[in-house]
Structures are given as C-alpha cells and as structure tokens.
Amino acid sequence: MLFRRRSSLTPAQSAVLASVLRAPTFELVPLKNALDQAAFLPPAATVSVTASPAKGIEATVALCEQLQALGFRAVPHLSARMIRDRAHLSELIAWLEGAGVDRAFIVGGDAKEPGDFPDGLSLLRAMAEIGHPLSEIGIPCYPQGHAFIADARLLEALRAKAEFASYMTTQLCFDPAAIGSWLADRRREGLALPVHVGLPGVAEPQRLLAISARIGVADTHRFLVKNTQFIARLIRSGGFYRPDGLLEGLAPVIADPANGIVDMHLYTFNAVDITERWRLGYLDRLAVPAA
C-alpha cells in the first residue's frame, strides 16, 4: 500500500495540504523514460525538467519542447554553468519562446568548467540585460544548507537573486522544523518571495541508483551527495519511501500564511506512476477531490 493512514491533521491543515497537492509541480530528469513517465501526469500539469552536464542543456530544452507540445506547462532548469555565453543564452531563450515555454528555473549547476556564467546570479543578470519573454522565474533555496556552498554565500546570493525571481523552491529537506525556522528568519529579513516546498515522491533505492548511473559518471557523485538523506531514508524504509510522515510534519508550516508557501514541488526521480498514485490516494484520504 502506498498510503499510510495519518490521523493527527486538523481540518485546517488537511485543507491546506489539499490545496498544495491539487496541482503541484512534478520534476522530471531528461532521460529516455521521461516521456513514458509523463503519460502518468495529470492533464496540463506543470513539469520541471532538470539539467545534467552529461546530457547537455539542449536535452533539457528539447524535453520541455515535447512536454509543452503535449499540453503540459514545462519549466526548464537553465543551468548557468552549462550555458557558454550570451549568444548561447539568446539561442536557448529563442528556442523556448518558439516552443511556447514561458517560464524557467535558474540554477548554478554542476558543470566543472563554466562558460561566461559561473552561477545563477550572473545568468539572471544577463537575462535581464538582453531581455526575455519568460513570465515566471524560479530559484532554489536551501533551508538545510548546500553540500558545496557555505551558508553565508547561499544567503547573500539568494537575496541578490530575489529581485529577478517569481518564487523560490526548497531543496529536498526532511526536517519540517528546519524549513519553518529558515522561512521565519527570511521573512524577518524582508525576503517576501513565495515558496514552493520540495517534497520527495514515492521511490525505491533501485530507481534512485539507476538514475544516478544513467545521468553519466561525471554527475553520479554529485547526485548521490546531494541526495544523501534521501538515500539513507530509502534504505531504512526497506523498500519504498513514502512522504506521508514528512508531509504531516510540514502541515503546520504550510498552513502558516506568514511563511508564504503557495505550491508543492514533487521530486519524482522519474517515478511519476507510483508518485501520482500516492498523490491521488493522499487527496482521497483528505476527502478533497483532485483537480
């Protein structure tokens, strides 16, 4: 069974969880099975597509073009370190515009040798200078820190990037209290960007390890390091990981309007089929119909 019964949610918390689970963002990795897994997405779903140095930024944009043509709302991860220069950036923006893609998620990325854009902020500034048709831009945030970047640098960059962004999405984080306290600190500082909370979907160790192998040897180490907590929880679960308990812990954080949480970002690891079954089951248990 993919759904585990929980009974400690208040009616208000159940309602707010339903509101963010009705139409979440689903994240896909641009692998060969991505379109097969997209068949399990709800109609017109928002789909975030990651970027990998081994696959190239063009693979991300190409998949977004295909998803957009199928009626989904695609959100490419534009990885700064994978974009060579302004000419390359202009080509990618034109490609997105031609495909009808009007949003993007800006990340620094993992490429070892960047071109003209060493980080997300430099890419955002270049995009603003040359102009673009994107109506919505997301950026990442890290309530539990980053594997390779110091906290002070992360916060400095976040504050600088905020003026170019429409929202921020939290990293995979398994500590609701950490998310809540981090958001409270940012709100006290005046950072008002809406938040999309990152939530791992239903997954199994074999799926995660298979993806790490398929994205390319050069990316495998970083992928595994970034997802260390997730892998540990998968191993402890003895099989499938289900986010029920994490979601219940997040309910008070999501329900607090001061936190400005407006959406859920599901990290599917290309297991849309079982993640979507879980989502629909969870909504059913909350007694709120899916959109």
C-alpha positions in Angstrom: 0.0 0.0 0.0 1.4 3.4 -1.0 -0.7 5.4 1.5 -0.2 5.2 5.3 -3.1 6.4 7.4 -2.4 9.5 9.5 -4.9 11.0 12.0 -3.2 14.0 13.6 -4.0 16.6 11.0 -6.5 19.2 11.9 -9.3 20.1 9.3 -7.5 23.3 8.5 -4.2 21.5 7.9 -5.9 18.9 5.8 -7.4 21.7 3.7 -4.1 23.5 3.2 -2.3 20.2 2.2 -5.0 19.5 -0.3 -4.6 23.0 -1.8 -0.9 22.5 -2.5 -1.3 18.9 -3.6 -4.1 19.5 -6.1 -1.8 20.9 -8.8 1.8 20.5 -7.8 4.9 20.8 -9.9 6.3 17.5 -11.0 10.1 17.2 -11.5 11.5 15.0 -14.3 15.1 14.1 -15.2 15.7 14.2 -19.0 16.2 10.5 -19.5 14.8 8.2 -22.1 11.9 7.2 -19.9 10.8 10.8 -19.2 8.1 10.9 -21.9 6.8 7.4 -20.9 6.5 8.7 -17.3 4.9 11.9 -18.5 1.9 9.8 -19.6 1.1 9.4 -15.9 0.9 13.1 -15.2 -2.4 14.8 -14.8 -3.5 16.9 -17.9 -1.9 20.3 -18.2 0.4 19.6 -15.2 3.4 21.8 -14.5 6.6 19.9 -15.2 10.0 21.0 -14.1 12.9 19.4 -16.1 16.3 19.2 -14.6 19.7 19.8 -16.3 22.7 17.5 -16.3 26.2 18.2 -17.7 26.3 14.7 -19.1 23.1 15.2 -21.1 23.6 18.9 -22.0 21.3 21.8 -21.6 19.8 21.1 -25.1 18.4 17.8 -23.7 16.5 19.8 -21.1 15.1 22.3 -23.5 14.2 19.6 -26.1 12.2 17.6 -23.5 10.5 20.8 -22.4 9.5 21.5 -26.1 8.0 18.0 -26.3 6.1 18.3 -23.0 4.8 21.7 -24.0 3.5 20.2 -27.3 1.7 17.6 -25.2 -0.2 20.2 -23.3 1.9 20.4 -20.2 3.4 23.6 -18.7 7.2 22.9 -19.0 9.7 24.6 -16.7 13.3 24.1 -17.9 16.2 24.2 -15.4 18.6 26.7 -17.1 21.9 25.7 -15.6 24.2 28.8 -15.6 27.4 26.8 -15.8 26.2 24.9 -18.8 25.5 28.0 -20.9 28.5 29.1 -22.9 27.9 32.8 -23.4 25.3 35.4 -24.2 24.9 34.1 -27.8 24.2 30.6 -26.5 21.7 32.1 -23.9 19.9 34.0 -26.7 19.6 30.8 -28.7 18.1 28.9 -25.8 15.6 31.7 -25.0 14.6 31.9 -28.6 14.1 28.1 -28.6 11.9 28.3 -25.5 9.9 31.1 -26.9 9.3 29.2 -30.2 8.2 26.2 -28.2 5.7 28.3 -26.2 7.6 27.8 -22.9 7.2 31.0 -20.8 8.9 30.0 -17.5 12.2 28.7 -16.3 14.0 27.7 -13.1 17.5 29.2 -12.8 20.3 27.1 -11.1 24.0 27.4 -10.9 24.5 23.9 -12.0 27.2 21.3 -11.6 29.4 21.7 -14.7 33.0 21.7 -13.7 34.2 24.3 -16.2 31.6 27.0 -16.8 31.5 29.4 -19.6 30.6 33.1 -19.0 28.1 32.3 -16.2 29.7 30.8 -13.1 26.5 31.0 -11.0 22.7 31.6 -11.2 23.0 35.3 -10.3 25.3 36.1 -13.3 22.8 34.3 -15.6 19.8 36.1 -14.2 21.6 39.5 -14.6 22.4 38.6 -18.2 18.9 37.5 -18.9 17.6 40.8 -17.6 20.0 42.8 -19.7 19.3 41.0 -23.0 15.6 40.7 -22.3 13.4 37.6 -22.4 9.8 36.6 -22.7 9.6 34.5 -19.5 6.7 35.4 -17.3 7.8 33.3 -14.3 11.3 32.5 -12.9 12.1 30.3 -10.0 15.3 30.0 -8.0 16.4 27.4 -5.4 16.8 27.9 -1.7 18.4 25.7 0.9 16.9 25.5 4.4 19.5 22.8 5.4 22.4 24.3 3.5 24.2 23.1 0.4 26.7 20.3 0.0 29.3 22.5 -1.6 28.5 26.1 -0.7 28.7 27.9 2.6 25.5 29.2 4.2 26.6 32.8 4.2 27.3 32.7 0.5 24.0 31.0 -0.2 22.0 33.7 1.7 23.9 36.5 0.0 23.2 35.0 -3.4 19.5 34.4 -2.6 19.0 38.0 -1.6 20.6 39.2 -4.8 18.7 36.8 -7.0 15.3 37.6 -5.4 14.7 40.7 -7.4 14.8 38.7 -10.6 12.6 35.8 -9.4 9.0 35.0 -9.0 9.3 32.3 -6.4 11.9 30.0 -4.6 11.8 26.2 -4.3 13.2 24.4 -1.3 15.8 21.7 -1.6 15.0 18.1 -0.6 14.7 18.6 3.2 13.4 16.1 5.8 13.1 18.4 8.8 9.9 20.4 8.8 11.2 22.5 11.8 14.3 23.5 9.8 12.1 24.7 6.9 9.9 26.6 9.3 12.7 28.3 11.2 14.6 29.1 8.0 11.5 30.7 6.4 10.7 32.7 9.6 14.3 34.1 9.5 14.0 35.1 5.8 10.6 36.7 6.4 12.0 38.7 9.3 14.8 39.9 7.0 12.2 41.1 4.5 12.5 38.3 1.8 9.0 38.0 0.5 9.3 35.6 -2.4 6.5 32.9 -2.5 7.7 29.4 -1.7 7.3 26.1 -3.4 8.1 23.3 -0.9 10.2 20.5 -2.3 8.8 17.0 -1.4 10.2 13.7 -2.5 7.8 11.5 -4.2 7.4 7.7 -3.7 10.6 6.0 -4.8 12.7 2.9 -4.3 16.5 2.6 -3.9 16.9 0.8 -7.2 15.2 3.7 -9.1 17.4 6.3 -7.5 20.6 4.4 -8.1 19.5 3.7 -11.7 19.0 7.4 -12.4 22.4 8.2 -10.9 24.0 5.8 -13.3 22.1 7.0 -16.3 22.8 10.7 -15.9 26.5 10.0 -16.5 29.6 9.0 -14.5 30.7 12.6 -14.1 27.4 13.5 -12.4 26.8 10.4 -10.3 28.9 11.5 -7.3 27.2 14.9 -7.0 23.8 13.4 -7.5 24.4 10.9 -4.7 25.9 13.5 -2.4 23.0 15.9 -2.9 20.6 13.1 -2.1 22.4 11.5 0.8 19.5 12.0 3.2 17.0 10.6 0.8 19.1 7.5 0.1 19.5 6.9 3.8 15.8 7.1 4.3 15.2 4.7 1.4 17.5 2.2 2.9 15.9 2.5 6.4 12.4 2.1 4.8 13.3 -1.3 3.5 11.7 -0.6 0.1 9.5 2.3 -1.0 9.9 5.7 0.5 6.6 7.4 1.2 6.4 11.1 2.2 3.3 10.8 4.3 5.0 11.5 7.6 7.1 14.4 6.2 4.0 15.9 4.7 2.2 15.7 8.0 5.1 17.4 9.7 5.1 20.1 7.1 1.4 20.8 7.5 1.7 23.5 10.3 4.5 25.2 8.3 2.4 25.2 5.1 -0.7 26.3 7.0 1.0 29.4 8.5 0.3 32.2 6.0 3.4 34.1 7.2 5.6 31.5 5.5 4.1 32.3 2.1 4.0 28.7 0.8 2.0 28.6 -2.3 2.9 25.3 -4.1 4.4 21.8 -3.8 7.3 20.6 -5.9 7.4 16.9 -6.2 10.8 15.3 -6.8 9.6 12.2 -8.7 13.0 10.8 -9.7 11.1 9.7 -12.9 8.8 7.5 -10.9 5.7 9.5 -11.8 3.5 6.4 -12.0 3.8 5.5 -8.3 4.1 9.1 -7.1 0.9 10.1 -8.8 -0.9 7.1 -7.3 0.3 8.2 -3.9 -0.8 11.8 -4.5 -4.3 10.8 -5.6 -4.6 8.4 -2.7 -3.5 11.1 -0.3 -6.0 13.6 -1.6 -8.7 11.0 -1.4 -7.8 10.4 2.3 -8.0 14.1 2.8 -11.6 13.9 1.4 -10.8 16.6 -1.2 -11.1 15.7 -4.9 -8.1 16.1 -7.2 -8.2 18.8 -9.9 
